[in-house]
């Protein structure tokens, strides 16, 4: 085999190695960006879909949709007003826990609407919130599930307390200090505070 042939064989073999490695690195960078953007929602979506690639495609669709959302910060007066309304809901929880949980759900959705998020249905709400509030979205899912059961049948007072705690996590995140528009802010974890009357350690 001539020297020239050996050289070309080496070049081709090297290219065959470099191309897959480059493709893997690109895929890894895209995956890391999605993980950073969606936080805990990344793993949840990946577990729910047939393949990780399908899940990542769905998350990219969500990211594209976010560009059409006009999510805006709350002004100080609006934030104070919503905070006062939440305090009233917590007061009501002491004597009327089930109605208070329903009111908490309505209040969270009111804040979402005020900021520009979709309130069409829960699936769409979750999809939109996954970009800017992924670290408190799971709280909202738990609260929504308990609230739905409470509307149709009896649930324990402990479950209702949990629902209030979960609603409060997202509520605090939605009206919190970091109020830059969605496209400019990273997801932030909201502190969990217990509704009035609860006992036990903070979770």
Buried (B, 14 or more C-beta within 10 A) or exposed (E): EEEEEEEEEEEEEEEEEEEEEEEEEEEEEEBEEBBEBBBBBBEBBBEEBEEBEEBBEBBBEBBEBBEEBEBEBBEEEBBEBBEEBBEEBBBBBEEEBBEBBBBBBEBBBBBBEBBBBBEEEBEEBBBBBBBBBBBBBBBBBBBBBBBEEBEEEEBEEEBBBBBBBBBBBBBBBBBBEEBEBBEEBEBBBBEBBBBBBBEEEEE
